[in-house]
Amino acid sequence: MEFKRNVSLLMDFYELTMSNGYFVNEMNDKIAVFDLFYRNNPDDAAYSIFCGLEDIINYVENLHFDKDDIDYLRSLKIFDEKFLEYLSNFKFRGDIYSFEEGSIIYPNEPLITVVGPLIDCQLLETAFLAIVNHETLIATKANRIVLASKGRAVSDFGARRAHNIDSALYGAKASYIGGVNSTATTLAGELFNIPVSGTMAHSWVMAFENEYDAFLSYAKLYPTNSILLIDTYDVLHSGIKNAIKVAKDYLIPNGYRLKGVRIDSGDLAYLSKKCRKILDEAGLKDAIIVASNSLDEYKIGSLIDQGAKLDSFGVGENLITSKSAPVFGGVYKLVGIYNNKGELEPKIKISETLEKITNPSFKDAYRVYNKEGRAIADLLTLHGEELQQPLKVIDPNKPWKELVFEDFEIKNLRKEIYRKGQLVYKVPTIEERRNFVRHQINNTLWDEEKRFVMPHIHYLDFSENLYNLKIKLIQDNRYGK
């Protein structure tokens, strides 16, 4: 059977049962407001890197229910026929506001807000979460690994350990936006215009009569990219010696240089120091040493602290699966509905679990910067609320504190992506998104937030109006209505 790639039904079944109910109860044209946000940073970090907006847009642009979809839903015998007819002509009609891809983000901020007919908003939930949760998780992990590498090159080696094909492809893209230099996933290179890298596996070396012949054959094929894998048999007594012999027997006499060697096992710190000394003594000071083998930000940081002579890292499963923190935890919640008079009625989810109490209403998100351009806090306000200096704000975790911002710069963190169902935003190139991440890390983020252990926690403040509204709604809805 031919497989058609229409992922419009990538949604939890309750989105359809609820939408059917909204339709039957003539609520489908009620205008609602939904927020996509998250509650905690992975790996106990101070921040995350927002990723996935381009694929959110691709999903919305292609969202439709074809005949096979409608026939399948009809076969379940629970949906109103008029609702199925409605779906067959469905096109998103709402507004979408979002952080830009590559933004530094913090918990409880509305990363994406969807404003539109109730069904239109509801049907987006699962796909939006699947995209943002995965790509943001991997971009964030990639950024941590890049920071740990302290300027050394990092390549994504993770496809074979990814959770299926899409995870490998979109993980490679998110990794590149997050800061890695290249990917070994060739299709990702083709689809997303990402630099690709890779040389040989142990099978290449074992396929020849001996290690020297394997290295020589490879050097003849790829003389400008001769990075030789030296741990198939013995790094110090065989691999590094044969690599140097090939450099002197073939590469140098023909006007080339040995680009480097790769070590994929053993004590990487010890072996790299020994190999560096041997290469230097052989006149190959320009040859790099690449390390792989289940690396992550902590192992890379430890290797550097030990004085390992490593110039580049290939990182696989710990990057592509974010193994140490494999779930991002974004959620999608209703925060308001407009009544028949066109007035927004804020909604709040109350819980015995403090972090699950939502921030109500249609909101704007801002970042506050000091004179040096460093971000000192983020601020949530009611949508359209005017801000003036000096600005009094409230820390929702410590509401007794008097907080006043003076002589500051403030930036609206979100862009309008869709207006009445029409795309009004131009997606930056992948290089622009990647550079955006780098700019924020280098120029707006405090060093204290980059720590892997007990980082400084960025403040998320509320305007007085938003804080007072939240408290009032909690008091009004303590026992339900």
KOLTIBA-163825 format. One line per field, with one value per residue (C-alpha): residue number from 1; z, y, x; residue in one letter. Coordinates in nm, 4 decimals, padded with zeros to 6 digits. Layout:
BEGIN
resi = c(NUM, ...)
pz = c(Z, ...)
py = c(Y, ...)
px = c(X, ...)
resn = c(A, ...)
This chain:
BEGIN
resi = c(1, 2, 3, 4, 5, 6, 7, 8, 9, 10, 11, 12, 13, 14, 15, 16, 17, 18, 19, 20, 21, 22, 23, 24, 25, 26, 27, 28, 29, 30, 31, 32, 33, 34, 35, 36, 37, 38, 39, 40, 41, 42, 43, 44, 45, 46, 47, 48, 49, 50, 51, 52, 53, 54, 55, 56, 57, 58, 59, 60, 61, 62, 63, 64, 65, 66, 67, 68, 69, 70, 71, 72, 73, 74, 75, 76, 77, 78, 79, 80, 81, 82, 83, 84, 85, 86, 87, 88, 89, 90, 91, 92, 93, 94, 95, 96, 97, 98, 99, 100, 101, 102, 103, 104, 105, 106, 107, 108, 109, 110, 111, 112, 113, 114, 115, 116, 117, 118, 119, 120, 121, 122, 123, 124, 125, 126, 127, 128, 129, 130, 131, 132, 133, 134, 135, 136, 137, 138, 139, 140, 141, 142, 143, 144, 145, 146, 147, 148, 149, 150, 151, 152, 153, 154, 155, 156, 157, 158, 159, 160, 161, 162, 163, 164, 165, 166, 167, 168, 169, 170, 171, 172, 173, 174, 175, 176, 177, 178, 179, 180, 181, 182, 183, 184, 185, 186, 187, 188, 189, 190, 191, 192, 193, 194, 195, 196, 197, 198, 199, 200, 201, 202, 203, 204, 205, 206, 207, 208, 209, 210, 211, 212, 213, 214, 215, 216, 217, 218, 219, 220, 221, 222, 223, 224, 225, 226, 227, 228, 229, 230, 231, 232, 233, 234, 235, 236, 237, 238, 239, 240, 241, 242, 243, 244, 245, 246, 247, 248, 249, 250, 251, 252, 253, 254, 255, 256, 257, 258, 259, 260, 261, 262, 263, 264, 265, 266, 267, 268, 269, 270, 271, 272, 273, 274, 275, 276, 277, 278, 279, 280, 281, 282, 283, 284, 285, 286, 287, 288, 289, 290, 291, 292, 293, 294, 295, 296, 297, 298, 299, 300, 301, 302, 303, 304, 305, 306, 307, 308, 309, 310, 311, 312, 313, 314, 315, 316, 317, 318, 319, 320, 321, 322, 323, 324, 325, 326, 327, 328, 329, 330, 331, 332, 333, 334, 335, 336, 337, 338, 339, 340, 341, 342, 343, 344, 345, 346, 347, 348, 349, 350, 351, 352, 353, 354, 355, 356, 357, 358, 359, 360, 361, 362, 363, 364, 365, 366, 367, 368, 369, 370, 371, 372, 373, 374, 375, 376, 377, 378, 379, 380, 381, 382, 383, 384, 385, 386, 387, 388, 389, 390, 391, 392, 393, 394, 395, 396, 397, 398, 399, 400, 401, 402, 403, 404, 405, 406, 407, 408, 409, 410, 411, 412, 413, 414, 415, 416, 417, 418, 419, 420, 421, 422, 423, 424, 425, 426, 427, 428, 429, 430, 431, 432, 433, 434, 435, 436, 437, 438, 439, 440, 441, 442, 443, 444, 445, 446, 447, 448, 449, 450, 451, 452, 453, 454, 455, 456, 457, 458, 459, 460, 461, 462, 463, 464, 465, 466, 467, 468, 469, 470, 471, 472, 473, 474, 475, 476, 477, 478, 479, 480, 481)
pz = c(00.0000, -00.0883, 00.2182, 00.1884, 00.4131, 00.5439, 00.9172, 00.9774, 01.2014, 01.4244, 01.7170, 02.0361, 01.9840, 02.2458, 02.0254, 01.7773, 02.0312, 02.1988, 01.8646, 01.7622, 02.0899, 02.0321, 01.6865, 01.8020, 02.0812, 01.8320, 02.0072, 01.7105, 01.6342, 01.9897, 01.9910, 02.2347, 02.3503, 02.4107, 02.5383, 02.4740, 02.7546, 02.9670, 03.3383, 03.3894, 03.2011, 03.1189, 03.3086, 03.5828, 03.3480, 03.3731, 03.0230, 02.7057, 02.3314, 02.1525, 01.8326, 01.5951, 01.4667, 01.1025, 01.1348, 01.3229, 01.0196, 00.7810, 00.9768, 00.9730, 00.6039, 00.5156, 00.7694, 00.5893, 00.6120, 00.2904, 00.1886, 00.3518, 00.6801, 00.6729, 00.5765, 00.8661, 01.1158, 00.9800, 01.0281, 01.4028, 01.4141, 01.6856, 01.4933, 01.3719, 00.9919, 00.9704, 01.1778, 00.9325, 00.6477, 00.8398, 00.8737, 00.5051, 00.4298, 00.7270, 00.7071, 01.0040, 01.0537, 01.3645, 01.4815, 01.6114, 01.8107, 01.8847, 02.0133, 01.7249, 01.6639, 01.8479, 02.1333, 02.4841, 02.6810, 03.0413, 03.2152, 03.2218, 02.9347, 02.6556, 02.3792, 02.1371, 02.1727, 01.9414, 01.9137, 01.7008, 01.6735, 01.9485, 01.7150, 01.5183, 01.8399, 01.9799, 01.6758, 01.6850, 02.0323, 01.9797, 01.6669, 01.8175, 02.1333, 01.9485, 01.7335, 02.0029, 02.2745, 02.0554, 01.8687, 02.1705, 02.3788, 02.1230, 02.0465, 02.4199, 02.4653, 02.1641, 02.3065, 02.6371, 02.4560, 02.2458, 02.5569, 02.7247, 02.4189, 02.4651, 02.0989, 01.9710, 01.6808, 01.7533, 01.5032, 01.5404, 01.5110, 01.6431, 01.3608, 01.4267, 01.7928, 01.7306, 01.7982, 01.4341, 01.1134, 01.1890, 01.5216, 01.3422, 01.0760, 01.2858, 01.5704, 01.3355, 01.2342, 01.5936, 01.6880, 01.4189, 01.5290, 01.8840, 01.7788, 01.6523, 01.3460, 01.1269, 01.1075, 00.9878, 00.8732, 00.4980, 00.4370, 00.6972, 00.5094, 00.1866, 00.3335, 00.5664, 00.4090, 00.7053, 00.6654, 00.6663, 00.8005, 00.8395, 00.7258, 00.8027, 01.0420, 01.1840, 00.9100, 00.6507, 00.8349, 00.8884, 00.5213, 00.4099, 00.4592, 00.7119, 00.8739, 00.6638, 00.3374, 00.4656, 00.5577, 00.2326, 00.0186, 00.2026, 00.1746, -00.2011, -00.2351, -00.0052, 00.0258, 00.1467, 00.4118, 00.5510, 00.9097, 00.9952, 01.2612, 01.4668, 01.7406, 01.5430, 01.6756, 01.8935, 01.9060, 02.0136, 01.8760, 01.5426, 01.4555, 01.5079, 01.3537, 01.0381, 01.0087, 01.0206, 00.7732, 00.5227, 00.5718, 00.4929, 00.2240, 00.0226, 00.1461, 00.1973, -00.1215, -00.3190, -00.1667, 00.0958, 00.4744, 00.7164, 00.8316, 01.1540, 01.3445, 01.5351, 01.8587, 01.9349, 02.2457, 02.5425, 02.7767, 02.5505, 02.7688, 02.7990, 02.4363, 02.2969, 02.4930, 02.3706, 02.0105, 02.0177, 02.1259, 01.8592, 01.5840, 01.6836, 01.6881, 01.3391, 01.2092, 01.1985, 01.4430, 01.2154, 01.2307, 01.4532, 01.7000, 01.6994, 01.9821, 01.9860, 02.2093, 02.4108, 02.4837, 02.6480, 02.8011, 03.1296, 02.9703, 02.7313, 03.0176, 03.2159, 02.9219, 02.8755, 03.2491, 03.2294, 02.9568, 02.6782, 02.3434, 02.1504, 01.8737, 01.7803, 01.9163, 01.7518, 01.9776, 01.9223, 02.1404, 02.4318, 02.1961, 01.9608, 02.2453, 02.5154, 02.7176, 03.0544, 03.0266, 02.7495, 02.8003, 02.7539, 02.9090, 02.7137, 02.7639, 02.5792, 02.7904, 02.7437, 02.9010, 02.7802, 02.5766, 02.4240, 02.5134, 02.2832, 02.3575, 02.2345, 02.5862, 02.6923, 02.9863, 03.1369, 03.2297, 03.4873, 03.5744, 03.9513, 04.1066, 04.4398, 04.2600, 04.2625, 03.9310, 03.7522, 03.8253, 03.4910, 03.4111, 03.2809, 02.9939, 02.6660, 02.7564, 02.6139, 02.6951, 02.7268, 02.8118, 03.0213, 02.9554, 03.1521, 03.0008, 02.9018, 02.7066, 02.9558, 03.0150, 03.3789, 03.3797, 03.1675, 03.2141, 03.1448, 03.1047, 02.9891, 02.6102, 02.4968, 02.8415, 02.8245, 02.9895, 03.1259, 03.3135, 03.6029, 03.5786, 03.8897, 03.8619, 04.0896, 04.1402, 04.1587, 04.3766, 04.6215, 04.5827, 04.8905, 04.7115, 04.5764, 04.2193, 04.0080, 03.6759, 03.5782, 03.2867, 03.1069, 02.7560, 02.6960, 02.4013, 02.2964, 02.2638, 02.0260, 01.6618, 01.4845, 01.2743, 01.1467, 01.1141, 01.0458, 00.9033, 00.6757, 00.7240, 00.7819, 00.9037, 00.6992, 00.8460, 00.8808, 00.7202, 00.9303, 00.9473, 01.0772, 01.3449, 01.4454, 01.4627, 01.6707, 01.9330, 01.9352, 01.9678, 02.2714, 02.4417, 02.3876, 02.4341, 02.6433, 02.8758, 03.2095, 03.2610, 03.5836, 03.3816, 03.1731, 03.4693, 03.4586, 03.8383, 04.0349, 03.7619, 03.8338, 03.7856, 03.5553, 03.6974, 03.5410, 03.6720, 03.6283, 03.5749, 03.8677, 03.6511, 03.5540, 03.9088, 04.0560, 03.7905, 03.8678, 04.2416, 04.1872, 03.9594, 04.2109, 04.4865, 04.2690, 04.1495, 04.4610, 04.4909, 04.1262, 03.9842)
py = c(00.0000, 00.3438, 00.5563, 00.9213, 01.1741, 01.3731, 01.4204, 01.6329, 01.3627, 01.3712, 01.4657, 01.3098, 01.1613, 01.3881, 01.6884, 01.5429, 01.4296, 01.7720, 01.9514, 01.7398, 01.8418, 02.2091, 02.1806, 02.0027, 02.2597, 02.5460, 02.6608, 02.6212, 02.9930, 03.1012, 03.2764, 03.1192, 03.1869, 02.9006, 02.9200, 02.6750, 02.6897, 02.4633, 02.4330, 02.3225, 02.3364, 01.9997, 01.9023, 02.1580, 02.4279, 02.7992, 02.8326, 02.6497, 02.7224, 02.7526, 02.5512, 02.4181, 02.7283, 02.6545, 02.3108, 02.4561, 02.6779, 02.3848, 02.1910, 02.4764, 02.5468, 02.1845, 02.1152, 01.9540, 01.6419, 01.4447, 01.1859, 00.8983, 01.0904, 01.1645, 00.8071, 00.6787, 00.9119, 00.8175, 00.4493, 00.5105, 00.5885, 00.8534, 01.1803, 01.3954, 01.3881, 01.7669, 01.7890, 01.5581, 01.7795, 02.0783, 01.9047, 01.8191, 02.1938, 02.2917, 02.5670, 02.7381, 03.0836, 03.2191, 03.4270, 03.2885, 03.4739, 03.3092, 03.3513, 03.3433, 03.0212, 03.0218, 03.2405, 03.1857, 03.0897, 03.0347, 02.8312, 02.9537, 03.1984, 03.1742, 03.0532, 03.0343, 03.1856, 03.0795, 03.3029, 03.1841, 02.9748, 02.7141, 02.4151, 02.5739, 02.6214, 02.2791, 02.0782, 02.2172, 02.0916, 01.7614, 01.8525, 02.1808, 02.0060, 01.7193, 01.9615, 02.2113, 01.9542, 01.7545, 02.0261, 02.2559, 01.9674, 01.8774, 02.2372, 02.2957, 01.9837, 02.0759, 02.4201, 02.2721, 02.0409, 02.3281, 02.5420, 02.2541, 02.2191, 02.5735, 02.6612, 02.3154, 02.1812, 01.9499, 01.7194, 01.5396, 01.1650, 01.0569, 00.9293, 00.5577, 00.6015, 00.8408, 00.7469, 00.6719, 00.8657, 01.1946, 01.2195, 01.1842, 01.4440, 01.7114, 01.6419, 01.7151, 02.0423, 02.1429, 02.0488, 02.2766, 02.5669, 02.4969, 02.5375, 02.2158, 02.2598, 01.9732, 01.6510, 01.3025, 01.2634, 01.3148, 01.3618, 01.6376, 01.8051, 01.7896, 01.8953, 02.1708, 02.2919, 02.1796, 02.1020, 01.7262, 01.5472, 01.1948, 00.9722, 00.6006, 00.3303, 00.0359, -00.1832, 00.0088, -00.0713, -00.4365, -00.4817, -00.4465, -00.6835, -00.4506, -00.1109, 00.0634, -00.0420, 00.0804, 00.4206, 00.4511, 00.3678, 00.6231, 00.8910, 00.8362, 00.8698, 01.1718, 01.3402, 01.6720, 01.5094, 01.2357, 01.1879, 00.8315, 00.6149, 00.4784, 00.2614, -00.0467, -00.2464, -00.0484, 00.3322, 00.3838, 00.0775, 00.0575, 00.3233, 00.6446, 00.4950, 00.3843, 00.7222, 00.8982, 00.6511, 00.7210, 01.0940, 01.0621, 00.7942, 00.9479, 01.2665, 01.4944, 01.3846, 01.4663, 01.8082, 01.7181, 01.7073, 01.4558, 01.6301, 01.4337, 01.1184, 00.9995, 00.7991, 00.6180, 00.4144, 00.3870, 00.6556, 00.9558, 01.1986, 00.9766, 00.8595, 01.2095, 01.3433, 01.0606, 01.0995, 01.4756, 01.4276, 01.1626, 01.3726, 01.6841, 01.4968, 01.3675, 01.7221, 01.6958, 01.9705, 02.0766, 01.7360, 01.7481, 01.4837, 01.3999, 01.2121, 01.0179, 00.7446, 00.8249, 01.1841, 01.4498, 01.7932, 01.6481, 01.4040, 01.6705, 01.9162, 01.6542, 01.5716, 01.9382, 01.9781, 01.6814, 01.8549, 01.6214, 01.7237, 01.7130, 01.9507, 01.8189, 01.5991, 01.3670, 01.3304, 01.0646, 00.9213, 01.1595, 01.4488, 01.3125, 01.1652, 01.4149, 01.1019, 01.2705, 01.4600, 01.2992, 01.4883, 01.8617, 01.8867, 02.1606, 02.1955, 02.3671, 02.5305, 02.7391, 03.0835, 03.2758, 03.2819, 03.5864, 03.6252, 03.7356, 04.1008, 04.0526, 04.0744, 03.8345, 03.6145, 03.4905, 03.1227, 02.9572, 02.5992, 02.5533, 02.2620, 02.1345, 02.1230, 02.4818, 02.4674, 02.3437, 02.6602, 02.8396, 03.2073, 03.3360, 03.5595, 03.6762, 03.7960, 03.9713, 03.8626, 04.1036, 04.0857, 04.3612, 04.4581, 04.6722, 04.9437, 04.6824, 04.4806, 04.1925, 04.0432, 04.1006, 03.9646, 03.8626, 04.0192, 03.8982, 04.1541, 04.1553, 04.1823, 04.5421, 04.6731, 04.9988, 05.0029, 05.3173, 05.3985, 05.3576, 05.0182, 04.8463, 04.4700, 04.1750, 03.8579, 03.5996, 03.3726, 03.6560, 03.9046, 04.1023, 04.2281, 04.5827, 04.5648, 04.8774, 04.8908, 05.2256, 05.3268, 04.9962, 04.8672, 04.6328, 04.4046, 04.2296, 03.8660, 03.7475, 03.8008, 03.7782, 03.4609, 03.4251, 03.6852, 03.5548, 03.2346, 03.4021, 03.3600, 03.7053, 03.6022, 03.5240, 03.2412, 03.3362, 03.1099, 02.8308, 03.0216, 03.3303, 03.1225, 02.9618, 03.3027, 03.4358, 03.1691, 03.2530, 03.6267, 03.5816, 03.3413, 03.5702, 03.9116, 03.9018, 03.6013, 03.6202, 03.3778, 03.2670, 03.1284, 02.9133, 02.7064, 02.3386, 02.3158, 02.5473, 02.8126, 03.1506, 03.1383, 03.4078, 03.6128, 03.5984, 03.8900, 03.9935, 04.3306, 04.4371, 04.3930, 04.0348, 03.9365, 04.0838, 03.9097, 03.5725, 03.6073, 03.7142, 03.4171, 03.1780, 03.3188, 03.3161, 02.9592, 02.7874, 02.5606, 02.5561, 02.7299)
px = c(00.0000, 00.1315, 00.2102, 00.1063, 00.2778, -00.0191, 00.0269, -00.2820, -00.4315, -00.1251, -00.3453, -00.4710, -00.8141, -00.9665, -00.8956, -01.1416, -01.4007, -01.3945, -01.4082, -01.7054, -01.8684, -01.7935, -01.9454, -02.2611, -02.3049, -02.2568, -01.9393, -01.7061, -01.6964, -01.6208, -01.2833, -01.0379, -00.6823, -00.4360, -00.0774, 00.2046, 00.4602, 00.6797, 00.7439, 01.1055, 01.4346, 01.5945, 01.9119, 01.8304, 01.9586, 01.8833, 01.7371, 01.6407, 01.6647, 01.3303, 01.3168, 01.0521, 00.8726, 00.9532, 00.7935, 00.4954, 00.4394, 00.4784, 00.2169, -00.0353, 00.0225, -00.0490, -00.3241, -00.6177, -00.8285, -00.8449, -01.1015, -00.9133, -00.9002, -01.2710, -01.3563, -01.1488, -01.3140, -01.6569, -01.5766, -01.5380, -01.9129, -01.8968, -01.8701, -02.1574, -02.1777, -02.1976, -01.8811, -01.7032, -01.8205, -01.6824, -01.3461, -01.3346, -01.3264, -01.1127, -00.8525, -00.6919, -00.8478, -00.6773, -00.3815, -00.0525, 00.2130, 00.5464, 00.8984, 01.1427, 01.3296, 01.6602, 01.5341, 01.6598, 01.3495, 01.2462, 00.9750, 00.6135, 00.6509, 00.3906, 00.6205, 00.3295, -00.0164, -00.2979, -00.6051, -00.8935, -01.2087, -01.2162, -01.1866, -00.9034, -00.7045, -00.7859, -00.6818, -00.3266, -00.2393, -00.0590, 00.1347, 00.2534, 00.3675, 00.5342, 00.7330, 00.8313, 00.9010, 01.1376, 01.3235, 01.3577, 01.4904, 01.7578, 01.8569, 01.8984, 02.1112, 02.3228, 02.3857, 02.5033, 02.7452, 02.8782, 02.9340, 03.1180, 03.3433, 03.4797, 03.5175, 03.6097, 03.4057, 03.1117, 02.9399, 02.6075, 02.6730, 02.3339, 02.1116, 02.1596, 02.0590, 01.7708, 01.4106, 01.3314, 01.3860, 01.2081, 01.3886, 01.7212, 01.6385, 01.4731, 01.7122, 02.0014, 01.8397, 01.7718, 02.1289, 02.2664, 02.0477, 02.1630, 02.5245, 02.6862, 02.9053, 02.7894, 02.5914, 02.6732, 02.3096, 02.3307, 01.9581, 01.9495, 02.2328, 02.0334, 01.6981, 01.8141, 02.1398, 02.3506, 02.7228, 02.7850, 03.0899, 03.2226, 03.5037, 03.5219, 03.4047, 03.5956, 03.4475, 03.6535, 03.9741, 03.8815, 03.7829, 04.1479, 04.4386, 04.5920, 04.5433, 04.8080, 04.6425, 04.3061, 04.4472, 04.6432, 04.3416, 04.1326, 04.3989, 04.4203, 04.0426, 04.0052, 04.3433, 04.1987, 03.9792, 04.2002, 04.0822, 04.1850, 04.0174, 04.3053, 04.1487, 04.0409, 04.3357, 04.5741, 04.5858, 04.9456, 05.1228, 04.9434, 04.6852, 04.8797, 05.1941, 05.0140, 04.8422, 05.1787, 05.3304, 05.0497, 05.1043, 05.4746, 05.4465, 05.1635, 04.9977, 05.2984, 05.4854, 05.1709, 05.1191, 04.8598, 04.8539, 04.7057, 04.3911, 04.3659, 04.2893, 03.9836, 03.9730, 03.6477, 03.7353, 03.9670, 04.0941, 04.0413, 04.2354, 04.5428, 04.5404, 04.4909, 04.7884, 05.0088, 04.8885, 04.9424, 05.3026, 05.3655, 05.2042, 05.3972, 05.7284, 05.6473, 05.6026, 05.2216, 05.1316, 04.8458, 04.6737, 04.3669, 04.2490, 03.8773, 03.7054, 03.3803, 03.2312, 02.9159, 03.0153, 02.8014, 02.8606, 02.9879, 03.2343, 03.3587, 03.4031, 03.5920, 03.8196, 03.9070, 03.9698, 04.2102, 04.4076, 04.2979, 04.4463, 04.1217, 04.0205, 03.6772, 03.3984, 03.1488, 02.8444, 02.5805, 02.3052, 02.3485, 02.2749, 02.0102, 01.8004, 01.8999, 01.9608, 02.0108, 01.6798, 01.4731, 01.1440, 01.0947, 00.7484, 00.5758, 00.1993, -00.0856, -00.3554, -00.6687, -00.6167, -00.9217, -01.2421, -01.4097, -01.7781, -02.0588, -01.9756, -01.6198, -01.4776, -01.2050, -01.2979, -00.9695, -00.9437, -00.7192, -00.6288, -00.5984, -00.4141, -00.2872, 00.0478, 00.1692, 00.3572, 00.0433, -00.1544, -00.1617, -00.1085, -00.4426, -00.5480, -00.3968, -00.0466, 00.2564, 00.6132, 00.9044, 01.2728, 01.4304, 01.7941, 02.0375, 02.2598, 02.5207, 02.2646, 02.2464, 01.9022, 01.8047, 01.4486, 01.1536, 00.8124, 00.4593, 00.1811, -00.1760, -00.1944, -00.1721, -00.0825, 00.1146, 00.4567, 00.6180, 00.9375, 00.9867, 00.8150, 00.6826, 00.6607, 00.5888, 00.7900, 00.5078, 00.7232, 00.8030, 00.5177, 00.6233, 00.9362, 00.9325, 01.0671, 01.1043, 01.2909, 01.4401, 01.6595, 01.6130, 01.5556, 01.2653, 01.1970, 00.8779, 00.9847, 00.7157, 00.6320, 00.2987, 00.3169, -00.0425, -00.3152, -00.6654, -00.5234, -00.2698, 00.1048, 00.2581, 00.6041, 00.9129, 01.1186, 01.4881, 01.7457, 01.8906, 02.2203, 02.0370, 01.8657, 02.1943, 02.3661, 02.0761, 02.1458, 02.5162, 02.4488, 02.2267, 02.4667, 02.7644, 02.6042, 02.2866, 02.3217, 02.5000, 02.7884, 02.6217, 02.3299, 02.5640, 02.6816, 02.5866, 02.5758, 02.3453, 02.3088, 02.1561, 01.7797, 01.6450, 01.3585, 01.0118, 00.8084, 00.4439, 00.2887, 00.0679, -00.2416, -00.1576, -00.0617, -00.3806, -00.5915, -00.4318, -00.4880, -00.8501, -00.9200, -00.7635, -00.9835, -01.2960, -01.2412, -01.1038, -01.4049, -01.5137, -01.8169)
resn = c(M, E, F, K, R, N, V, S, L, L, M, D, F, Y, E, L, T, M, S, N, G, Y, F, V, N, E, M, N, D, K, I, A, V, F, D, L, F, Y, R, N, N, P, D, D, A, A, Y, S, I, F, C, G, L, E, D, I, I, N, Y, V, E, N, L, H, F, D, K, D, D, I, D, Y, L, R, S, L, K, I, F, D, E, K, F, L, E, Y, L, S, N, F, K, F, R, G, D, I, Y, S, F, E, E, G, S, I, I, Y, P, N, E, P, L, I, T, V, V, G, P, L, I, D, C, Q, L, L, E, T, A, F, L, A, I, V, N, H, E, T, L, I, A, T, K, A, N, R, I, V, L, A, S, K, G, R, A, V, S, D, F, G, A, R, R, A, H, N, I, D, S, A, L, Y, G, A, K, A, S, Y, I, G, G, V, N, S, T, A, T, T, L, A, G, E, L, F, N, I, P, V, S, G, T, M, A, H, S, W, V, M, A, F, E, N, E, Y, D, A, F, L, S, Y, A, K, L, Y, P, T, N, S, I, L, L, I, D, T, Y, D, V, L, H, S, G, I, K, N, A, I, K, V, A, K, D, Y, L, I, P, N, G, Y, R, L, K, G, V, R, I, D, S, G, D, L, A, Y, L, S, K, K, C, R, K, I, L, D, E, A, G, L, K, D, A, I, I, V, A, S, N, S, L, D, E, Y, K, I, G, S, L, I, D, Q, G, A, K, L, D, S, F, G, V, G, E, N, L, I, T, S, K, S, A, P, V, F, G, G, V, Y, K, L, V, G, I, Y, N, N, K, G, E, L, E, P, K, I, K, I, S, E, T, L, E, K, I, T, N, P, S, F, K, D, A, Y, R, V, Y, N, K, E, G, R, A, I, A, D, L, L, T, L, H, G, E, E, L, Q, Q, P, L, K, V, I, D, P, N, K, P, W, K, E, L, V, F, E, D, F, E, I, K, N, L, R, K, E, I, Y, R, K, G, Q, L, V, Y, K, V, P, T, I, E, E, R, R, N, F, V, R, H, Q, I, N, N, T, L, W, D, E, E, K, R, F, V, M, P, H, I, H, Y, L, D, F, S, E, N, L, Y, N, L, K, I, K, L, I, Q, D, N, R, Y, G, K)
